[in-house]
Amino acid sequence: MIRKIVGLEPSAAKSVFADFINQYQLNEKQIQFLNKVIDHLTHNGVVEIQELFQQPFTFFHQSGVVGLFPNQAEEIRDLLESVKQNVSQTA
């Protein structure tokens, strides 16, 4: 629970999406969205999936993650779930 309160180290949060970012040719809005997710992880430790359909994430697309990443939304969900599991194990 402490990790959820204090967040992840910035390098750890960035590493969650490093392979994903390198695997796809992302546009500027997609990169900004992922940077917002990384920022959220840094401050909060986890991102709940439903948050990706709310502000500030819908600022980039009204449909949130599925609007920006129609073919990769499930992969992003899986990455965030793995972070959540790791946080739970270390709490």
N, C-alpha and C positions, 0 to 999 in steps of 0.2 A: 504494500500500500504506500510506502514511503516513495517509491519510484514514481508512482502515479502523481504524488503531490509535487515532487521536485523536478520531474521530467528526466529526459535522457540527456546525456552529453551530446553536444552538437555533432561531433564526429560519429557517434553511434547512430544518431538519427539519420544522418546523411548516408551512412553505409547501408541502411535498410533499403534505400532506393537506388544505390549506385549501379547495380547490374541492370535494373529496370531501365534507368535513364540511358545507359550505354547500349541497350538492346534495341531501342526504338528511336526513330527520328521524330522527336517531339517538336511541336510548335511552341511559340512563345507563351501562349496561355496555358498550355499543358505544363510547361516548366514552372511557370508562376504558381500554378495550382500545387504542384509537388513541393515547391519551396514553402508554401503555406502549410502543407501537411507536415513537412519537416520541422518548421517553426513550432507548430502545435505539439509535435512529439517532444521537442526540446523543452517546452514549457510545462506540458501536462503528462508526459510519459506514455500516454496512449491516445489513439483517436478511435472513438467508437464509430462503427460503420455508418450509422444513421446521421452522424455529424457531417458526413460528406455530401449530404443532401440539404444542408442548412447553411446559413451565413457563418463564416465568411467564404465558404467554399462555393456557394452558388453565385458569388460575385463574378466568377470566371465563366460560368454557364448556368442558366436557370435550372437545368436538370442535374447540376452537381457533377459528381464523378462519372456517371454514365453518359452524360452529355459530352464531356470532354474526352472520355476514354471508352467509347462504345465497345471496343474489342478487348480492352485490357482491364476493365473495371473489376472483374473477378480476381485477376492477378493482384491488383492493388489491395483488394479486400483480404486476400490470403497473406500478403506481406504485413498488413496491419494486424491481422489475427495472430501471426507469429510473434510480433512485438508484444501483443497483449499476453500471450502465453508465457513469454520470457519474463515479462514483468511480474506475472503471477507466481512464477517459480522462484524468483529472487526476493519476493516480498516476505 
